[in-house]
Amino acid sequence: MGKGGNQDEGATELEAPMPTFRWEEIQKHNLRTDKWLVIDRKVYNITKWSSRHPGGQRVIGHYAGEDATDAFLAFHRNLDFVRKFMKPLLIGELAPEEPSQDRGKNSQITEDFRALRKTAEDMNLFKSNQLFFLLHLAHIIAMESIAWFTLFYFGNGWIPTIITAFVLATSQAQAGWLQHDYGHLSVYKKSMWNHIVHKFVIGHLKGASANWWNHRHFQHHAKPNIFHKDPDVNMLHVFVLGEWQPIEYGKKKLKYLPYNHQHEYFFLIGPPLLIPLYFQYQIIMTMIVRKYWVDLAWAISYYTRFFITYIPFYGVLGSILFLNFIRFLESHWFVWVTQMNHIVMEIDREPYRDWFSSQLAATCNVEQSFFNDWFSGHLNFQIEHHLFPTMPRHNLHKIAPLVRSLCAKHGIEYQEKPLLRALQDIIGSLRKSGQLWLDAYLHK
């Protein structure tokens, strides 16, 4: 029939052609009030929806004006479920003549990395061993029990108190690595179960906030070591990192602290204070200001359990001091492990690299051993974890040889070092950046 005739039952109208866009146009929409991004050559307007993004509006906003395909695949387990929320945001697609990658990013590396991801999926490396995580939780609970029994049996003298504090600091550190697994959705197939257990581990076992962790940590993964995007390199003028920042501070004659001595005062205000002072204040204020009432309830359950357990031994004031001493010990463990993979690497402004190259530039590995795996919560495989954040940690060593091979193919450095060398390099990196600041401060 002609266009004006009746359609046969079951026939459908021809859909209007989808608008097409060039990268030049898309890159203009990278503002706080105007955000577009591209996934699988489809263009999405996320301006209004980003405030409802479960991972936080900042992490998705960091990819405004860019291709976000690999980041999208890295962060989400159930892609079919997530794509249902994307349909109303779709506004068009890339023009046929436009490359899939923006800003001249290496398309061959991207293609090879996606093939590597498919290989990992075929090898079932995204499938977790439930017994592994159950045993990890069990050894945390066992340490909590041993700590109480030590005081119950031996009393609250100095020696039992110090032993108990070290045992509890160890359980807290290990609980930190475990909540990291659930936060990355790497334990259960269904995201909902990961979220529920995540709130229990980080809330009831550690007294912290799952939402605070998600919004902070996912930004770090999305744009590692990028100033103004990775909160882990936002040092509030206390330290200068990398090469660009210290030189800029030096040129502008900025001297909030004597940065040429930062490798020395790091020992005084870095490891000792991060968790008991800065993180604790930030977590409590975030839960209250942003009204994370569920997280707050879980945190209260931790403090209730802790004080009911230890007030009989130390009283109220003594229990508060005991708690902060535990966090003081844990903070040293946390800072050294988390900084050994990143602070020694490239820290700069946005270079607009492909996903694979950007993660390799910002991360390095520490050699594998049973102790290193346990001590760092498998963050000694930081490269593989950053490339595949939802992969269960016990499978990271299996994909590592393939990642190393891909690096060799494209001439990308794959850094791996002994544990003690990695820890020493933190101080060396701070010393180097501090000297760059001093040279620029005095001579430029």
N, C-alpha and C positions, 0 to 999 in steps of 0.2 A: 504494500500500500504506500501511498504518498505520505509525506511527513505529517499531514494534518489528519490522517486516518487513525482509526482505533488500533491499539497495539494488541497482538494476540496474547492470550493468557500465558503468563510465564516469561514473556519478553521483558526486557529491561531497557530503560532509557540509556543512551550513550552518556557516559560521565563526561563532564566538562574537563578539558585538558588541565593538568596540574600546572600551576605557575612554576617557572624556572628562574633560578637566581645564579649570579656569578659570585665568585669569592669576594670580589671587590665590594659588592653590596653587602654580603653577609658579614664581613669583617667590621662594617660600620656599626653593627648592632652588638656591641660589647660593653654597653654601659649598664650602670646599676638599674636604670629605669627602662632599659631597652635591650633585651638579650635574646639572640637567636643562636642555635647551634645545629650541627649536622651529624646525623647518625645514619650510616649506610646510604649516603647520598641523599637522604631525606632531610628537609629543612624544617626545624621546629622553633616556634616562638614560645619561649619559656618565661617570659617577663613576669606574668602574673602568677603562674603556677609554681615558680621556683621557691616561693615562700612556704609552700606546702610539701616540698621535696623531703622525703623521710631522712635523707642524709644531710639535710641542711641546705639553705639557699646559697651559701658561699661556695660549697664544693662544686655544685653544678654551674654556678655563675663563673667559676674560673675557666670554663671552656666556652664562654660566650664568644661568638665570632669565629669559632674553630670547628674542626672535625673532632667529635668526641666518641667515635665508634669504639676504639680500643679501651677507653676508660669506661664506657658503658658496659662492655662485655666483661671487664675486669671486676666491676663492683657488684654485678647482679647475678644471682643464682637462677631464678625463675624468669627467664626472658619473656616467655609468652604472657605471664601475668603482668609484667612491667609494661609491655607494649600496649596493653589495654588502656593504660593511662596516657599513652603518647598520642593516640589517634586524634583527640580533640586539639592537640597542639600543632599538628601537621599543617604547614602553610605552603609547602611546595617542595621542589627538589633541585638538585644541582643541574645547571644547563648541561646538555650532552657533551659539549666540548670542554667542560671544566674537569680538571683532574680531581680524583677523590680526596687527595691530600691538599691541605691549604699551606700557604707560605713556603712552598718548595720543600716540604718535608719528604724524606726519602721513601718513595712508594715501594721500592724493592724490599727494603728492610721491613716495612709494614706487611707486605705480602708474605714474606718468609716467617714473620712472627705469628701471623694468623694461621699459617700452616702448622707451626709449632704448637699453637694452642689446640688445634684440631688433633694433633698427635697425642697431646696430653689427655684430651677427652677420650680418645680411642683406647688409651692405656688405663682408663678409669682412675686417673690420678686426682680427680676431683671428688672421688668417693672416699668417705672417711671411715676409719676403724673405730667403731663406737667404744670398744674395750680400751683402746689407748686413752681416750679422754675420760672414761670412767675411772681408770686407775690413777690418772693424774689428779682428778678430783679427790679420790680416796686418800692419796698421799698428803694432800693439803689438809683434809679433815683429820688425818692421823697426827700430823704435826700440831694442830690446834689442841688435840686431846693430850698429847705428850706434854705440851706446855702447861696445861692446867694440872696434870698429874704431878709434874715436877714440883710445883709450888705446894700442892696438897700434901705430898709425901715429905719433901725436904724443908718446907717452910719458905718464908719470904726474905731470907738473908741475901747478902750481896751476890754470892756465887749462884744460887738458884735463880735469882732475878735476872742476872746477866745471861745465863744459859737460856732461860725462858724467852728473854727478849730476842736473842739470836734465832731461836726456833720459830718464834712468831714472825720475825722479819723475813725468814726464809719462806714460811707459808704465805705471807703477803706477796712476796715477789712472785712466787709460783702461781698464786691466784691471779696476779696481774697478767702473767703470760696466758693463763687459761681464759680469762675474760676476753683477751685479745682474739683468741680463736673463735669464740662465739660472736664477738662483735663483727668479725669479718664473714660471718655466715658460713664458716668452713666445717662445721660439725654435722649439722642435720641438713637433710635435703630441703625441708620446708623452712623458709625464712622465719616464719612465726615462732617455731620452736627455738631457733637460735636466739631470737630477740628475748623470749621469756627467760631462758637459762642465763643469757647475758645479764639481764637485770638482777637475777639472783646472785650470780658470782660477783659482779662488780659492786652491787648494792649491799647484799647481806654479808658477803665475805670480806668486802673491802671498804664499805661506807662511802662509795663514790657514785657518780651518775652515768648511766649508760648513754643518755642523750648528749651530755657534755663530751664524753669520750668520742662518740660517733662524729659529732660536728667538727671536733678538733682533728681527730686522727684521719678522717677521710680526706680532709684538705691536704694533709701531709702526703698522703698517697697519690692524690690527683696531681699535685705539682710539687714534688719533693725538692727542697732546697731552693725554692724560688721566693725571693723577697716579696712581701705583701700578699703572698698566696699560701705559703706554708707557715702555719703558726709556730712550728718548731724552730724556725730561724728568726722569729721575732723576739729578740733578746732585751727589749725595752731599754736600749742604750747601755746595758750592763756589759755586753761583749760585742766585739765587731768580728764578723766571720767572713771567710773566703778572701778574695782579693779585691773585688770591686768596692764593697762596703767600707773597709778600713781606709782605702785611698780616698773615697768620697768624703768620709768624716774628716780625714786629715786635711784635705784641700779646703774644706769649709771651716777648719779650725774648731771642730767639735770635740770637746774633751769633757764628757760627763764623768769619766773615770780615767785613770792612767792606763790606757789599753795596752801599752807596751809591757805592763805587768799582769795582764789578764790571765796568763798561763800560771801565775802564782796565786792570785786571789780567787781563781776558779776553785781551788781546794777549800776555800773558806765559805763561799756563797753559792757554789754550784751544787755539787752532790749533797752537802748537808741540808740545804734549805728548800730545794725544789718541791718535794712532796709535802713536808710538814708545814711549810709556810705558803709558798706561791700557789701550788695546786690545790691545797686544802681550802684556801680563801676563795679561789676561783670557782671551785666545784660548788661550795655552799652558796655563794652569791648567784651562780648561774641557775641552780635549782629554784631559788626563791624568786629572782627577777623574772625568769622565763616560765615560772609556774610549772615546773616539772614535778608535780605532786606525787606521782607514782615513784619516781626516782627518789624523792625525798623520804617517802615512807620506807623504801628499802634501806636507805642510808640510816634512818632512825632505828631500824631493826638491828643493824650492825652495832651501833653505839649502845643500844639497850642490852644486847647480848654481851658486849665487851665489859660494860660496867657492872652488870649483874655478876659476871664471872670473876672480876678482879677487885671490886671494891671490898669484898671480905678479906682480901690479903693486904691491900694497900690504902684503903680509905678512898674518898672522892678525889682529893688533890693528888695523892700518890698515884691513883689510876690514870689521871690525866697526864701526869709526867711520864708514867710508864708507856702510855699510848704514843706520846710524842717521841720518846726514845726509840720505840719500835719503828716509827716512820722515819726517824733520822737514819737508822740503819738501812731500812729498805730504800731510802732515797739514794744512798750511795750506789747500791746495786743497780737500781733503775737507770740512773744517769750514765754510769760507765757503759752499761750494755747498749742503751739506746743511742748514745753518741758515737760509739766506735764504728758504726756503719755509715754515718752521714756527715758529721761535722768535719771529717777529714777529706770529704769529696768536694766537688765543685758546688759553690754556693753563689748564685748570681741573680740577675734579673731574668725575665722570661726569654728563653732562647728560641721558643717555638720549634722544638724537635718532635719527631715521632715518639710514640709511647715507649718503644723498646729503648731507643737511644737516650731518652730523658731519664728513664729509671736507672740505666747503667751509669750515666754520668753522676748520679746523686747517691749511689749505693755501692757498698763493697761487702764481701763475705769474710767470715772467719772460719778457719779450718774446722772440719767435722771431727768430733769425738763424742763419746757418750756424755762426758762432763760438759763440754761446750754446748751440746744440744740442750741438756737439762738446764744449765746455768743461764743460758740466753733465751730459753723458750723457743729454740730453733730459729731465733733471729740471727744466728750466725749464717743462715741462708737468706740473708736480707735481699739479695738480688732476685732470687726466685720468688720470694714472698711478695716483693713489689711488682713483679711482672704478673703474678697470678695470686692476688690477695685472698681469693676464696678457696685456694687449694689447701687441704689439710696439711698441717706442718710436717707430719710424719712421711709425707710423699715428696717433700721439696728436694731431698737428696736424689730422688729418682729422675727428676727433670733437669737437674743441674748439669749433667754432661751434655745434654742437648742444647741448653742455653749457652754453655761454653763454646760449643761447636758453631752456633750461629754467630756469636761474637767474633770468633776467628774468621769466619767467612767474610764478614763485613769490616774487619779491622778495628773492632771496638774492644777496648781494654776491659778485661774481666779480672777484677782485683780480688784476691783471696790472700789472707795473711794469718799468722799464728795469733792466738788470743792476746798474749802479753804485748806483742808488737802493735796490735790494734788499739789497745788501751794507751800505750805510750804515744801513739800517733795523735791522740786527742790533744795532749799537751803540746806536741810539736806543731800541730795546726794552729792552736791558739797563739803560740809564740810567734809563728810566721806572720799571722794576720796582725798581731800587735806591732810587730816591727814595720810592716807596711804602713800602718797608721802613723807611727812615729816619723818615718821618713817623709811621708806626705805632709805631716803637720809641720815639720821643721823646714822643709825645703821647697814646698810648692805653694 
